[in-house]
Amino acid sequence: MRNLILMPERPTVNVMPKGRYVAKDEFAQGKHLFRTGEPIDACASDEQLDGWLYCEANGEKFGWMRSPAARGEDAYWLGMMAQASTSEVM
């Protein structure tokens, strides 16, 4: 009997292409550019620029910050920290 090594083929399901993110419109592409840390000069159109500026104005650095509840919790935490830093020790 021959000494053959049989190796199963690697499944293609687990292979992720390098540039797998595809935005639906240019506004979403601009938001994606902001979230990935690209400079404003990376925007190629006015709609991408609008998306980039929208994220900057609303503080949407990460995907979880899109929900109003997350923004409210963040604002509450910042307010409590500001109050704690200005209050006197009793």
C-alpha positions in Angstrom: 0.0 0.0 0.0 1.3 3.4 -0.8 1.9 6.0 1.8 -0.5 8.7 0.8 -1.5 11.5 3.0 -5.1 12.5 2.4 -6.0 15.9 3.6 -9.5 17.3 3.4 -9.9 20.5 1.4 -10.3 23.6 3.3 -13.9 24.7 3.4 -14.6 28.0 1.6 -17.2 29.0 4.2 -14.6 30.0 6.7 -12.6 32.1 4.3 -13.3 35.8 4.5 -12.3 38.1 1.7 -10.0 41.0 2.6 -12.4 43.8 1.8 -15.7 42.3 2.8 -17.4 45.5 3.9 -19.8 46.8 1.3 -21.8 49.8 2.2 -25.3 50.3 0.7 -24.9 53.9 -0.2 -22.2 56.6 -0.2 -23.5 58.2 3.1 -22.9 54.9 4.8 -19.5 54.6 3.2 -18.6 58.0 4.7 -19.8 56.8 8.1 -17.6 53.7 7.7 -14.6 55.9 6.8 -15.1 57.9 10.1 -15.5 54.8 12.2 -12.3 53.2 10.8 -10.3 56.3 11.5 -9.8 57.5 8.0 -9.2 61.3 7.6 -11.8 63.5 6.1 -9.7 63.7 2.9 -10.5 60.1 2.2 -14.1 61.0 1.2 -14.5 61.0 -2.5 -18.0 62.5 -2.8 -20.2 65.0 -1.1 -22.5 62.2 0.2 -19.5 60.5 1.8 -18.4 63.8 3.3 -21.9 64.2 4.8 -21.8 60.8 6.4 -18.3 61.4 7.8 -19.4 64.8 9.3 -22.6 63.2 10.6 -20.6 60.7 12.6 -18.3 63.4 13.9 -21.2 65.6 15.0 -23.1 62.8 16.8 -20.0 61.1 18.3 -20.6 57.8 16.5 -17.1 56.3 16.7 -18.3 52.7 17.2 -21.4 50.8 16.1 -22.9 50.5 19.6 -23.0 54.3 19.9 -25.7 54.5 17.2 -28.5 53.7 19.6 -30.2 56.5 21.6 -30.0 54.5 24.8 -26.2 54.1 24.5 -25.8 57.9 23.9 -28.0 58.6 26.9 -26.0 56.2 29.2 -22.8 57.9 27.9 -24.2 61.3 28.6 -25.3 60.3 32.1 -21.9 58.8 32.9 -20.1 62.0 31.7 -22.5 64.1 33.8 -21.9 62.1 36.9 -18.1 62.2 36.5 -18.3 66.0 36.0 -20.4 66.3 39.2 -18.1 64.1 41.1 -15.0 66.1 40.1 -16.5 69.5 41.1 -18.1 68.5 44.4 -16.3 69.0 47.7 -15.3 66.2 50.0 -17.4 66.0 53.1 
